[in-house]
Amino acid sequence: MVVEGSHKAFMRRRIAILGKNGRLAGAICRRLSQKYEVIPLGRQELDLTEPIGGQLKNLEFDLLINTAAATNLDWCEGHPQAAERVNARAAGEIGATCSARGVRCLHISTDYVFDGAASAPYQEDRPTNPINVYGKTKQLGEDLILQSGDRHLVIRVSWVFGPDKPSFVDMLLDRAMNEEQIEAVEDKYSAPTYSVDFAEWIEPLLFEFPVNGIVHLCNAGGCSWREYGQLAVDAALEAGVNLRTSKVRPISLKSMTSFVARRPVYTVMNQQKYRDITGVSPRAWKEAVRAYVRARFSRGK
């Protein structure tokens, strides 16, 4: 699209967004399409199990955001080679393709690159030590992206929720509407990331502050799965939703015998670097969860 300005014309920047059917990409596409020409790509358009360069050769873009990944921890544990291909090797090829074109890649990673042994929020320069296949392949993906070009940016997120795909908070609310007893893990901690907020936060990192390296980006603060779920239940009750229970019962991480992959216990991340770069402070996770729950039930879901 050509937009006429005062004595000159310019093309809207084109942004390719991988993983279009996920929570983050859906929100990012909506937000950025207001200002940029967005090119959403899903599995049908880009197969991460196949070489990347040839698949992108006829696609023109000025920046690429990669949200695509194999994120099921237990599947990754049973399919380490496939997980490495999607989460690591494909990511490196994406970064190399972008570098060859002289464009930046923003690559989404995870708090699970950490081992969970910390007692204070992780900063970007904290050594990583993933304890499961998913974390190890995402760590390798970070390394390959950053090695492929000195302009690329890795953005770590955690516990993503939002309107484009059901998440933990949706599952727990659905159960609260239908069951008299619900539970969530009390002794595992991280920080929720509201996809709608993330789509807003990422915008200044595209062209205004084209930083490289690694940035942590999630809602402020930290909580356990149970605290996260309890706040969602409280917010639903405040919104007048008819629930069959008002309490989320605490259970231990060890009691989750269906889990195949080990989960790190504490992966709360510090967002000070992002605040220093942009001057923007991510809002608290409690405020974000309340906003999402209100929006969810106002849509009649």
Secondary structure, 3 states (H helix, E strand, C coil): CEEECCCCEEECCEEEEECCCCHHHHHHHHHHCCCCEEEEECCCCCCCCCCCHHHHCCCCCCEEEECCCCCCHHHHHHCHHHHHHHHHHHHHHHHHHHHHHCCEEEEEEEHHHCCCCCCCCECCCCCCCCCCHHHHHHHHHHHHHHHHCCCCEEEEECCEECCCCCCHHHHHHHHHHHCCCEEEECCCEECCEEHHHHHHHHHHHHCCCCCCEEEECCCECCEEHHHHHHHHHHHHHHCCCCCCCCCEEEECHHHCCCCCCCCCCECCECCHHHHHHHCCCCCEHHHHHHHHHHHHHHCCC
